């Protein structure tokens, strides 16, 4: 009985010791991975690349007649290029917010943006939420068709082009 208790305590001790060593190693690896990711996102035009990718995805959504997602992905594209501008300006990760008007204000472009492009940004802003929640999807889907989505994508390209000059 004593040997079973001894082995039980010994195994428990070894397990706890190994777990602590392993968890510290995992923590270190996660910390290193996080540091590399942050460094990559700040220094390697990550945001511009992913914003460009999203713009191309919006084009694919238009071709496949998935009009709800044209608006959503256009919104995402502008959000990401704004976050790229933020990263360039402040050399840090942008805040985890999704409001395009707020992001525009954070990068201090609110006074510089032409009125017609600001209107496009304001049109895109609610499409982030509308595409995610079923009760709002039904309302917005009534308005979405090929003509509206094509115009929205064309306008997003114009806004994207202007924002890209601010990088």
N, C-alpha and C positions, 0 to 999 in steps of 0.2 A: 504494500500500500504506500509506503514511504517513497519507494522508487517511482511509482506512477505519479505521485504528487511532485516529486523532484523533476521528472521528465516533463510534466505538464508545465511547471514553472519555467523550466529551461526553454522549452519550445515557445512559450509565451514571450519570454525575454528576447529570444532570437528573432521571433516574428516582429515584435515592437521595434527592435534595433534595426532590422532590415527595412521595415516600413518607414522608419524615420529617415534612414539614409536614402531610400528610394524616393520618398516624397520630397526631400530636399533637392535631389537630382532632378526630379520632374519639375519642381518649382523653378530651378535654375534654367532648365531647358525652355520652359514656358516664358520665363522672363527674357531670355536671349531671343527667342522667336518673336516676342512682342517688340523688343527693341529693334530687331531687323525689319519687322513689318512697318513700324513707325518711321524708321529711317528711309525705307523704300517709298512710303507714301508721301513723304515730304520732299525727297530729293530726285525722284526719277520720273516726274511727269505722270505719276500713277493716275491722278484725277483726270488729266486731259485724255489719257488713253482710254479709260473706262467711260468717260463722257462721250467720246467719239464712237466707241463700241455701242453705247446705248442709242445714239442717234441712228446708227445703221440698223439697230434692232427695231427702232420705230418704223423705219422704212420697210423692213420685212413684215412687221405687223400690218402696215397699210396694204401691202401686196396680198397678204393672206386674209384681208378684210376683218381683222380683229381690232375694230375701231376704238374700243374702250382702252386697249393697251397701247394704242398709238399715243393717246394723251398722257397716259401714265408714264410711258418710257420717255416721251419728250420732256416731261417734268423731271424725271430722274437725270436726264442728260444735262439739263440746265443746273439742277442742284449740284451735280458733281463738278461741273466746270467752275461754279461759284466756290465750291470747296477747294478746288485747285488754286484759284486766285487767293483764297484765304491762306492756304498752305504756303504759297509763294511770298505773300506779304508778311506773314508772321512767323514763318519757319516752324510751324507746329501743326499738329492735326487740328482740323476744324471741329467745331462743336457738333454734337450729334443732334442737330435740328434739321427740320425738313421744310420749313417755311421759306420760300424763295425770296420774299420781300425782306425778311429778317436777315437772310444771308447777304443779300445785296447791301443792306445797311451796314452789316459787319465789315464788308470789304470796302466800304465808303465809296460806293459807286452810285448811290441814290440820287445825287445831284448831277452826275455826269451822263446818266443814261438818257438817250433820246426818248421823248414821250411815247412814240409809237412802239418802241421796244419795251418800255415799262408796261404798256397795255398788254403786250404779249405775255410778259412775265406774270402779270396779275391774272390773266386768263389761264395760264398753266398751273398756278399755285393750288387751286382746289382739286385738280385732277389727281394729285397724289393720294388724297383721302378718298375721293370718289371711286377710284378703281379698287380700293381695298375692302370696302364695306358694302355688303349686299343691298342694304336698304337704299344706299346712295347710287349704287350701280344702276338700278332700274330707272331712276330719274334721269341720269345723265345719258344712258344708252338710247333714250328716245331722241336725243339731239344729235347723236353721233351717226354720221354717214360718211361716204367716201369724200364728198366735197368738203365737208367741215374738217375731216381728219387730214385731208391733203393740204388744205390751207393752214391748219395748225402746224403740220410738219414743216411746211415752207416757212412760216413765221418763226418757228423754233430754230430753223437753220440760220435765219437772219440774226436772231438774238445770240445764238451760239457763236457765229462769226464775229460779232461785235465783242462779246465777252472774251473770246480767244485772243483778241488784240490786247487785252488787259493782263494777260499772263506774262 
